[in-house]
Amino acid sequence: MSPKILQINFRFSIAAADLAQGFAPAVQRIADTPGLRWKVWLMNEAERESGGIYLFDDAASLQAYVDGPIIAGLKALSAVSDISVKVFDVPEEFSLATRAPIREVVGV
C-alpha cells in the first residue's frame, strides 16, 4: 500500500462563515472515511477559495471518497464552483526527511 494525497480546491460565492457553517455537519463524516489518515482544511477568504489536502492509505480508498456522496454533495452546492480534484503519489523518503506526517505514530 502506498499513501496518496488528494488535493481539492474550489471557489465559493458566499461568506466564509456561512461556508464553514454549511460544512460543519460533514466534518465527522469526513473523519470517519475509510482509509483517510488526515485532512487539512484550506481557506483563503480574500480570494474566496477553499479546499483541502487529504492523506489516504491507498488509491482505492481515495477513489472511493472522490466517487462518494461527500464530493457529490460538494459538486451540487450552488455556492461552489471551479472544483479542482488532483491526486498525487507521496515520495516517502523526501517527505519523511521534511517531517511529513505520513506514517502512523504508535504509542502516542
C-alpha positions in Angstrom: 0.0 0.0 0.0 1.3 3.4 -1.0 -0.2 6.5 0.6 -1.9 9.0 -1.8 -2.5 12.7 -1.5 -5.8 14.2 -2.6 -5.9 18.0 -3.2 -9.3 19.6 -3.7 -9.7 23.3 -4.4 -12.8 25.3 -5.2 -14.2 28.8 -5.3 -17.2 29.9 -3.2 -19.7 32.8 -3.6 -21.0 33.1 0.0 -19.4 34.5 3.2 -16.7 32.2 4.5 -18.5 31.9 7.8 -21.6 30.7 6.0 -19.5 28.2 4.1 -17.9 26.9 7.3 -21.3 26.6 8.9 -22.5 24.6 5.9 -19.6 22.2 6.1 -19.8 21.6 9.8 -22.2 18.7 9.5 -19.8 16.9 7.2 -16.7 17.1 9.4 -17.4 13.8 11.3 -18.5 12.0 8.1 -15.2 13.0 6.5 -13.2 12.0 9.6 -14.9 8.6 9.5 -14.0 8.0 5.9 -12.3 4.5 5.4 -8.7 4.9 4.5 -8.4 8.6 5.4 -5.5 9.3 7.7 -6.0 13.1 7.9 -7.3 16.2 6.2 -6.1 19.7 6.4 -8.8 22.2 5.6 -7.8 25.2 3.4 -9.4 28.7 3.4 -8.4 31.9 1.5 -11.3 34.2 2.4 -9.8 37.2 0.4 -9.7 35.1 -2.8 -12.9 33.2 -2.0 -11.1 29.9 -2.4 -11.2 26.9 -0.2 -10.4 23.2 -0.2 -8.4 20.5 1.5 -5.3 18.3 1.4 -6.0 14.7 2.4 -3.8 11.7 3.0 -5.3 8.3 2.1 -3.8 4.9 2.8 -4.1 3.9 -0.8 -5.6 4.7 -4.2 -8.7 2.6 -3.7 -9.7 4.5 -0.6 -9.0 7.8 -2.2 -11.1 6.9 -5.3 -14.0 5.7 -3.2 -14.0 9.1 -1.5 -13.9 11.0 -4.7 -16.7 8.9 -6.2 -18.8 9.0 -3.0 -21.6 11.1 -1.5 -19.4 13.8 0.2 -17.8 15.0 -3.1 -21.1 14.6 -4.9 -22.7 16.9 -2.3 -19.9 19.4 -2.8 -20.4 19.4 -6.5 -24.2 20.0 -6.0 -23.7 23.2 -4.0 -24.7 26.3 -5.9 -22.3 28.4 -3.9 -19.3 26.3 -5.0 -17.7 26.5 -8.5 -14.4 25.7 -10.3 -13.8 22.5 -8.3 -10.3 21.0 -8.9 -9.6 17.4 -7.8 -5.9 16.3 -8.1 -4.3 13.1 -6.9 -0.6 12.7 -6.1 1.8 10.0 -5.1 3.9 10.6 -1.9 7.7 10.4 -2.3 8.1 8.9 1.2 11.8 9.3 1.6 11.8 13.0 1.0 8.6 13.6 2.8 9.8 11.8 6.0 13.0 13.8 5.8 11.0 17.0 5.9 8.8 15.7 8.8 5.6 15.0 6.8 3.1 13.1 9.0 2.7 10.2 6.6 3.3 7.3 8.9 1.2 6.1 11.8 2.7 7.0 15.1 2.4 4.1 17.6 2.2 4.7 21.3 1.3 8.4 21.2 
